[in-house]
Amino acid sequence: MNKSDIKKVVLAYSGGLDTSIIIPWLKENYNNCEVIAVSGNVGQADELEGLEEKALKTGASKLYVEDITDEFVDDFIIPAMKAGAKYEDYLLGTSLARPPIAKRLAEIAIKEGADAICHGCTGKGNDQVRFELTLKHFVPDMPIIAPWREWDIKSREEEIAYAEAHNVPLKINRETNYSKDKNLWHLSHEGLDLEDAGNEPTYEKKGFLEMGVSPMDAPDAPTYITLDFEAGVPVALDGEKMSAKDIILKLNELGGANGIGLLDIVENRLVGMKCRGVYETPGGTILYAAHEYLETLCLDKMTLHKKQELAITYGELVYNGQWYTPLREALAAFVDKTQEHVTGTVKLKLYKGNIIKAGAWSDWSLYSEEIATFGEDHVYNQADSKGFINLYGLPIKVQAQVDAKNAKKG
């Protein structure tokens, strides 16, 4: 990439520390190029306030604020939830948000006739991979600028110093500089005291949690909810029909109030290191639990077990930025087939950080009380089990006989 050829750059812009200082840095290091900031609204709410004024003040020529919340939920979150995709118990909040944002960046870069796309991901993180693999899918020949792989800034403290020197307004300070990522699905916390794996997260400290409360501060009375699913997709909460996005937003309120969805994890990053983070995913945790509960009724054993096995692969693909790959799409087709009869209602009890099963019903349930009962029944002949055990155990019996025969020879 020849810097002199870069006249217009589309920047993935959040208004946070990294992307705020990138605007003046690009203009300083890329021939005073035009910078078009793009912010993908994936439900970060108040973080979007005042964004345009800030972007223009720091040197951008314009700001796009693109509402992609519906696409984020319907095309990314729900497919992953149906798959049961997780990465080491992490519900992929940041991982799922990056492909739709990068997709929109590519679309705007084409529309604006940009010469390059820029992101503020660090060279230590996973997001650089997620952004760039998506961009390679949509604009394979577009140059990508990643300042963290070019500039001399080495720490967040140096970023703050650069911002102060260039009059870039900040909402953070040197004492409360957690690295956070927020969207309608989750909130992540990294850095500061959390970098020491021996430190307990300060869940009870005012201002640490943003999407809910500590289980210790949750109400003493439980909250009961019901969720309705059709073909694996949530369609109603407490009997009220609503969109999947609105269900998640409401579950965030209910789950957060009951201390649901906190995860403290040391995860294995794609780039090779371990990283400690705290995640808040109240609505998502409830949704996953309800969906998995319903699947125990509606899926046969072999399909359920294979789906659980492939969920690990699906989760790794999402985490590793490989959403737009043939394998992910093939797994999604498999998942959709398994979900055809995952239709029914689940009742849950939310209590001080716990999700307690309180009942599930489905017209497609494979569970038969008549067959499973410990009482008298007329559909299961217990004498049949003798022949089954003899055939099922035949390899074990033959192996034991052979072992005994050869032991005598020895």
N, C-alpha and C positions, 0 to 999 in steps of 0.2 A: 504494500500500500504506500503510495507516494502522498505525503502530507499536502503537497501543493495542489493535488487534485481534489482535496476535500473542501468543498465550498458550503455544503449544507449537511447538517447532521441531525438525525432524529434521536432524541435522548429518552430513555426510559426514566421517567421522573416521578419520584415519590414525595419530594419536598423534605426528605430526611437529610441527615448530615452528608452522606456520601454524594447523593445526586445534586444537592444544593451547591457544593463547591465544584462540581464537575463543570457547571456552565461557565464560570469565569476561567477555569482551567482549560477547557476546550478552546475558548476564544484566544487565550494566551499562547497555546501550543499548536493550534491548527489554523493559523493565518486569519484570526478574527472571523472564523466561519460563522454562518448563521446556525443558530441552535433552536430546533423546534422541540419543545418538551411535550411528552406524552405521558399522561397518568391514567392507568387503567383502574377504574373503580370496581374493586372486587369486594366492596363492603367495609372498607376501612373508615367509613363515616367521618368523624370529626377531623381526621388527618387531611381531608380534602379542603377544609376551610382555609380561605386566604391563599390558596395554592397559586392561582393565576397572578395575583399581585406580586407574590414572592418570586415566581419564575421570571416575570418580566423585569422586576427590579434587579435581579442578578444577571440579566443579559440575554434571556431567551427572547426570540422574536414573536413567539406565540405559544400557547398551551392548549393542547387537546385534553379534555377530561372525558374519557370514554366509559360509559356505564356498561360493563360487561357482566353484571351480577347474574342475570338470568342464564347467560351462556356458561358462566363459571359453574353454576349449580347444575343445570340440566345436562350439559355436555361433558362435565369433568367430575364433579363431586358425586352425583348420583351413579354414574357408571362405576366409579371406584368403590362406592358403598355397596352396590349390588355384588361386586366381585369379592367383597370382604377384604379389600386391599389395605394392608398396613405395612409399615416398615419398622420392625423392632418395637411394636406397639404404638408407634407414632402414626397418627391418622392423616398425614400427608398434607397438612394445611398449606404450607408454603409451596410444596412440590406441585400440587394441583393448580395453584394460581398462576404459576409462571408460564405454562404453554398458552393460555388464552391471552395473557398480556403480551407475550412475544408475538403472537399471531397478529394482534392489532397493531403492534409496532411495525411489523412488516407491511401491513396494508397501508398504513399512513406513510411509510417511507416510499412506497411505490406511488401513492397519490401525490406526494410533495416533490417527487423527483430527487430524493435525497442521495447523497454520495456515500453515506455511511450510517450505521446505527451504533449507538453508544449505550452501554449499561454501567451501573455502578457496583457490580458484584466484585467481591474481593477474590484474590487468587487462592484463598484458603477455603472458599465456600463451595457449596453445591450449586448455587443459583447461576453461576457463570455457565455451567454445563447445560442447565435446563433452558436458559435463554438462548444460548448459541445453537443447541441442537434443534430447537424449534425454528430459529431463523434459518438454519441450513436447509430445513424442509421447505420453507416458503420463499426465501430469497437466497438461494444457494451461492450466488455470485456477489452478494453485497458485503463490502468490508465491514468488520466489526471492531469498534474501539472499546478497549477495556482499560480505563485509566489506572486501576490498581495494578495492572501488569506493566505500566509504563512510568508512572510518576515516582518521585522520591519520598512521598509520604509513607510512613511505616506504621502508624498507629492512629487510633481515634483521637488521641490527645493532639497529635500533629494536625489532624483534620480540623479540629476545633480552632487551633491556632491559625490555620490557613483561612478559615471562615471569618474569624475575627479581623484578620489583616485585610480581607477583601470586603468587609462590611456585609457579610451574608448573615441575615437574621436567623437565629436558632431558637428552638423551643426547649433545648436540653442544656445541661450544664455539665461541668466536669465531675460533679459528685453523683449525678443520677443518670449516667450515660449507659443504661442498658441498651443492648442491641435488640430491637423488637421488630416483629413482622405481624401485621394485623390484617385480617379480612373477615368476612362474615362467617367463616368456618372455624377460625382459631385465632389465638394470639400466642406468639413465642417470646421467650425472654432468654437472652444469653449475655455473657460478659460479667464484669465486676465480681462480686462475691461468688457468683455461680460457677466461675472458672475453677474454683477449688471444690472438688467433688466431696470434700469432707464437710462443707457448709450446708446446713439445712435451709431450704428456701424460706423466705420470710412471708409465708402465706397470710399470717395474721396482721402484718404491718400494713397500715393504711396506704393505699395507692399502689401496692405491688400488683395485686390482682385487679384486672379491669373488666373481665367478663362475668365474674361471679365472686363468691366468698369462699373462705376456708370452710371445710366441713365442720370445724369447731364452732364456726359462727352461723351455721345453717339453722333453720327452724327445728324445734323439737317435735313438730308434727310432720308426718310424711305428706308428700304430694302424689296423688294418683293420676296417671294419664293413660289414654288409649291412643294407639296409632293404627291407622288403616293403610294397607298396602295393596296395590294392584300390579301384578307381574313384577314384583320386587320394588316398585316405586312408591314412596309415601304419598298418599293422596288426601288424608284427613287426620286432624288432631282433635281428640275429644269429640269426635263425631262431626266436626265442622270441616267441610271440604275447603281446601286451599292449595296453593302452589307449593312445590317442594321448597322453594326459597322461603316462603312465608312460614312454612312448618319449621325450617331450621332456625329462623329468627326467633320464633316463639319458643322453641325448645332451648335456645340459648338463654332466654330469660328464665324459664322454669328450671333448667339445669343449673345455671349459674347461681340462682337463689338457694339451691340445695347443695351447693358445693360439689357438683358433678363435673368430671372431665379434666381433672388435674393430672398431669404426667410429668414426672421428673426422670429424665433419661440421659444416660451417656450413650450416644449413638455413634455408629461407625459411618463416618462421612464417605462419600464417593471418592474424594481426593486422598483418602488413605489415613486420615487422623481420626481420633475419637474426639467428640465434642459433647459438652454437657449443656442441656437446655431444659427449661420448664415450659410446658405447653398448657394452654387453656383451650379445651374443645368441648364445651358443655353440651351443645345440641348434637354435635357429631357423635359423641360418645353414646348418647341415648339412642340415636338413630341406628348406629351399628348394632347395639345390643338388641334392639327390637327386631331388626331385620334378621339377625342370626338366630334369634329365638323362634321366629316364624319358620325359618328354613328347617329347623329340626322337625317340624311337623310335615312339611311339604316336599322335602327332597328324600329320595331313597338313599340308602347307605352308601353305595358306591359312587353315586353322583356327588353327594355331600362331601365325602372324603377326598375325591379327586379335586373338587372345587376348592376345598380348604388348602390342599397342596399347591394348586396353581395360584391361589391368592398371594402366596409368598412371592412368586415370580412377578405377578401383576404389580404388587407393591414395590418391588425392586425396580421394575421398569419405570414406574411413576417417579420414584425417588431419584433415579438416575437420569431423568430428563428425556426418557425414550418413549414419550407419549405417541409421537407420530412415527410409529414403526409397524411393520407388518405383524410382528409377534403380538404387540399390544392390541392391535385391531383383531387379530385372530382370537385372542383370549376373550376380548369383549363379545365376540360373536358366540363363543362357547357359553359365557356367562348369561347372555340374553336367552339362550335356549334353556338354561337351567331355571330361569326366572318365570317361565310361562305360567306356572301354577303357584308361584309364591304370592298368593293373594289371601288376605285375611286380616284379623284384628289382634293386636297385642296390647296387653295391659301391664303397666309397670308401676312400681312404687319407688319414688325418689326420696332418699332419706340420708342426710348427712354424708354425702359423697358416694353413697351406694345406690346401685340400680338393682332392684329386687323384682324378680319375675312374679307377676300376679295373675297370669292366665293368658291363653292364646287360643284362637278359634279360626278355623278355615274349612271351607267346603271341599278343599283339595287335600285335607289332612290325611296322611297315610297312617296315622296313629289310630289303632282300634282298641278301645277300652275292653270290648268283648274278648279280644284275643289276649290282651296283656294282663287281664285281671288275675289276681291271686285266688279269686273265688271260683266257684264251679262255672264251667263253660261247656259249650257244645260244639265248638269250632276247632279246637286244638286237641289232637290226640297225642298225649304225652308219651305213649309207647313208641311213637315214630322216632323219637330221639335216639333210641338204642341203635337202630340201623344207621342213622346219620353219624353218630359218634364212631361206630365201627369203621365206616368208610372214611370219615374225616381224619381219624387217627391212624389209619392203615400205614402211612409212611413212617410215623413215629414207631409203631410196633415193629415193622420190618427192619428199621435201623437198629432198634434195640436187639432184635434177634441176631442180626449180622454181627453187631459189636460183641455180643455174648459168645457167639461161635468162634470168632477170631481171638477173643480173650483166652478161651480154653486152649487153642493152638499155641498161643504164646506162653 
